Amino acid sequence: MEKPVCIITGVGPGTGSALVRRFAGDYRVAMIARDEKRLSALATEVPDTSPWPCNVADSDAFGAALAAIEAQLGAAKVVLHNAVGGGMVDIMELEPRVLERNFRINTMALLQLVQTCGPAMVEAGEGAILATGNTAAYRGKSAFSAFAPTKAAQRILLESAARALGPKGVHCGYVAIDAVIDVPWTREWYADKPDEFFCQPADIAEECYRLAHQPRSAWTFDSVIRPFGENW
């Protein structure tokens, strides 16, 4: 029996790659990101994966990629929106074009995923649509002005999807990561921090996998990942 299809956006060297590795054991994973070289290398390394390079902020290119994935692999059973647009800037210095770009990546691309992949899930009576986020989705700080509004909108959009699609068998969940993720550049930024300060991408992937496979009697919408040493 052929494995079901999983679509993952934002396949970078940290959380995105960890998601691919976790889901590839049970799914044929369609990997989406702008970096074609990285995707091709990962596809060579991890079985049952395929690269689909595109910019999710470009709705036409993103739509074409999603259509091609469905035509070649079939309808997705699991979708994970991990692509992110961010940036640290004071609200008085925020350029509107930056906020607009982040809305396209964080929020509008999620809408496109829901509207494109949701109908087949509803028809099948099962499926999962997840988004990885940040606790910026729950609060606004001046330095997060380019990021927080779009993540808040992303979370509320997915909650709307959960309310609409949940009764039809489709589980929607939001995974907020209140942590410094362990990647090479964060290790450089926080060189004085111990190992337990960092959140491991594989552990984030494991939580996403758990949510995607929860029994219907105990679905979770909001999941907040936070290392024990994180202030909150």
C-alpha positions as CSV (number, residue, x, y, z in Angstrom):
1,M,0.0,0.0,0.0
2,E,1.4,3.4,-1.0
3,K,2.3,5.8,1.8
4,P,0.0,8.9,2.3
5,V,1.3,12.4,1.3
6,C,2.6,15.0,3.6
7,I,3.4,18.6,2.5
8,I,5.9,20.6,4.5
9,T,6.7,24.3,3.8
10,G,9.8,26.1,5.1
11,V,12.2,23.3,4.9
12,G,15.3,24.9,6.3
13,P,18.3,23.4,8.1
14,G,16.5,23.4,11.5
15,T,12.9,22.7,12.2
16,G,11.9,22.1,8.6
17,S,14.5,19.4,8.0
18,A,13.7,17.8,11.3
19,L,10.0,17.7,10.3
20,V,10.9,16.0,7.0
21,R,13.0,13.3,8.8
22,R,10.2,12.6,11.3
23,F,7.4,12.3,8.8
24,A,9.3,10.6,6.0
25,G,9.1,7.3,7.8
26,D,5.4,7.1,7.3
27,Y,4.7,9.5,4.4
28,R,5.8,10.6,1.0
29,V,7.0,14.1,1.9
30,A,6.8,17.0,-0.5
31,M,9.3,19.6,0.6
32,I,8.8,23.2,-0.2
33,A,11.3,26.0,0.3
34,R,13.2,28.6,-1.9
35,D,16.6,26.9,-1.6
36,E,16.5,24.2,-4.4
37,K,20.0,23.0,-3.6
38,R,19.1,22.3,0.0
39,L,16.0,20.5,-0.9
40,S,17.7,18.4,-3.5
41,A,20.4,17.4,-1.0
42,L,17.8,16.4,1.6
43,A,15.9,14.4,-1.0
44,T,19.0,12.5,-1.7
45,E,19.6,11.8,1.9
46,V,16.0,11.0,3.1
47,P,13.9,8.4,1.3
48,D,10.4,9.1,0.2
49,T,10.9,12.8,-0.1
50,S,10.8,15.1,-3.2
51,P,11.9,18.7,-3.6
52,W,9.4,21.4,-4.8
53,P,11.3,24.7,-4.7
54,C,9.2,27.8,-4.7
55,N,8.5,31.0,-2.7
56,V,5.3,30.7,-0.8
57,A,4.9,34.5,-0.8
58,D,4.3,34.2,-4.6
59,S,0.7,32.9,-4.6
60,D,0.9,31.9,-8.3
61,A,4.1,29.9,-8.0
62,F,2.9,28.4,-4.7
63,G,-0.4,27.4,-6.3
64,A,1.4,25.8,-9.3
65,A,3.6,23.8,-6.9
66,L,0.7,22.5,-4.9
67,A,-1.2,21.5,-8.1
68,A,1.9,19.7,-9.3
69,I,2.4,17.9,-6.0
70,E,-1.2,16.7,-6.1
71,A,-1.0,15.6,-9.7
72,Q,2.2,13.6,-9.1
73,L,1.8,12.3,-5.6
74,G,-1.9,12.6,-4.8
75,A,-3.9,14.6,-2.2
76,A,-2.1,15.4,1.0
77,K,-3.2,13.8,4.3
78,V,-1.0,16.0,6.4
79,V,0.1,19.6,5.8
80,L,2.6,21.5,7.9
81,H,3.1,25.2,7.3
82,N,6.6,25.9,8.7
83,A,7.6,28.7,6.3
84,V,8.1,32.0,8.2
85,G,8.7,35.6,7.5
86,G,10.0,37.7,10.4
87,G,12.6,40.3,11.4
88,M,13.3,42.3,14.5
89,V,12.5,46.0,14.1
90,D,11.0,48.7,16.3
91,I,7.5,49.6,15.3
92,M,8.4,53.2,14.5
93,E,10.9,51.9,12.0
94,L,8.8,49.2,10.4
95,E,8.4,49.5,6.7
96,P,4.9,48.5,5.5
97,R,6.3,46.4,2.7
98,V,8.0,44.2,5.2
99,L,4.8,43.6,7.1
100,E,3.0,42.9,3.9
101,R,5.6,40.4,2.9
102,N,5.3,38.6,6.2
103,F,1.6,38.5,5.9
104,R,2.0,36.8,2.5
105,I,4.3,34.1,4.0
106,N,2.8,33.5,7.4
107,T,-0.9,34.1,6.8
108,M,-1.9,34.1,3.2
109,A,0.2,31.0,2.3
110,L,-1.6,29.2,5.2
111,L,-4.9,30.3,3.7
112,Q,-3.8,28.9,0.3
113,L,-2.9,25.6,1.9
114,V,-6.2,25.3,3.7
115,Q,-8.2,26.1,0.7
116,T,-6.2,23.9,-1.7
117,C,-5.6,20.9,0.5
118,G,-8.7,21.0,2.8
119,P,-11.4,19.9,0.4
120,A,-9.7,16.5,-0.3
121,M,-9.2,16.0,3.4
122,V,-12.9,16.7,4.0
123,E,-13.9,14.3,1.2
124,A,-11.7,11.6,2.8
125,G,-13.0,12.4,6.3
126,E,-9.5,12.7,7.7
127,G,-6.4,14.8,7.6
128,A,-4.3,17.3,9.6
129,I,-3.3,20.9,8.9
130,L,-0.7,22.3,11.3
131,A,1.3,25.5,11.5
132,T,4.4,26.2,13.6
133,G,4.4,29.6,15.2
134,N,5.7,31.5,18.2
135,T,4.2,33.1,21.3
136,A,4.4,36.3,19.3
137,A,1.0,35.1,18.1
138,Y,-0.4,35.8,21.6
139,R,1.3,39.1,22.4
140,G,2.7,42.2,20.7
141,K,6.1,43.7,21.6
142,S,7.6,46.7,19.9
143,A,10.6,44.8,18.5
144,F,8.3,42.1,17.1
145,S,6.1,44.5,15.1
146,A,7.1,43.0,11.8
147,F,6.3,39.5,13.0
148,A,3.7,39.3,15.8
149,P,0.7,40.8,13.9
150,T,1.2,38.2,11.1
151,K,1.6,35.3,13.5
152,A,-1.5,36.3,15.5
153,A,-3.4,36.5,12.2
154,Q,-2.0,33.1,11.3
155,R,-3.1,31.5,14.5
156,I,-6.6,33.0,14.3
157,L,-7.0,31.9,10.7
158,L,-6.1,28.4,11.6
159,E,-8.5,28.5,14.5
160,S,-11.2,29.4,12.1
161,A,-10.1,26.5,9.9
162,A,-10.3,24.2,13.0
163,R,-13.8,25.2,13.7
164,A,-14.9,24.8,10.1
165,L,-13.1,21.6,9.2
166,G,-12.8,19.8,12.6
167,P,-16.4,18.6,12.5
168,K,-15.7,17.2,9.1
169,G,-12.7,15.1,10.3
170,V,-9.8,17.5,9.7
171,H,-7.6,18.3,12.6
172,C,-6.0,21.7,12.7
173,G,-3.4,22.6,15.3
174,Y,-1.0,25.5,16.1
175,V,2.4,24.7,17.6
176,A,3.9,27.8,19.2
177,I,7.6,27.6,19.9
178,D,8.6,29.8,22.8
179,A,12.3,29.0,22.6
180,V,15.6,29.5,21.0
181,I,15.9,26.7,18.4
182,D,19.2,24.9,18.3
183,V,20.8,25.8,14.9
184,P,24.4,26.9,14.2
185,W,23.7,30.6,14.2
186,T,21.8,30.6,17.5
187,R,24.7,28.7,19.0
188,E,26.9,31.6,17.9
189,W,24.5,34.3,19.2
190,Y,24.1,32.5,22.6
191,A,27.6,31.0,22.9
192,D,27.5,31.3,26.7
193,K,24.3,29.3,27.1
194,P,24.3,25.6,28.2
195,D,22.8,22.9,25.9
196,E,19.5,22.7,27.8
197,F,18.9,26.3,26.9
198,F,18.2,25.4,23.3
199,C,15.1,23.7,21.9
200,Q,16.0,20.7,19.7
201,P,14.4,20.7,16.2
202,A,13.8,16.9,16.5
203,D,11.8,17.5,19.6
204,I,9.7,20.1,17.8
205,A,9.1,17.6,15.0
206,E,8.1,15.0,17.5
207,E,5.4,17.3,18.9
208,C,4.1,18.1,15.5
209,Y,3.9,14.4,14.7
210,R,2.0,13.7,17.9
211,L,-0.5,16.4,17.1
212,A,-1.0,15.1,13.5
213,H,-1.9,11.7,14.9
214,Q,-4.0,12.5,17.9
215,P,-7.3,10.5,18.4
216,R,-10.3,12.6,17.6
217,S,-11.5,12.4,21.2
218,A,-8.5,14.4,22.4
219,W,-7.5,16.9,19.7
220,T,-5.2,19.8,20.7
221,F,-5.4,23.1,18.9
222,D,-2.9,25.2,20.9
223,S,0.4,23.5,21.8
224,V,3.2,25.6,23.3
225,I,6.7,24.3,23.3
226,R,8.9,25.8,26.0
227,P,12.3,24.5,27.4
228,F,12.3,24.3,31.2
229,G,14.8,27.2,31.4
230,E,12.8,29.6,29.3
231,N,11.4,32.7,31.0
232,W,7.6,33.2,30.6
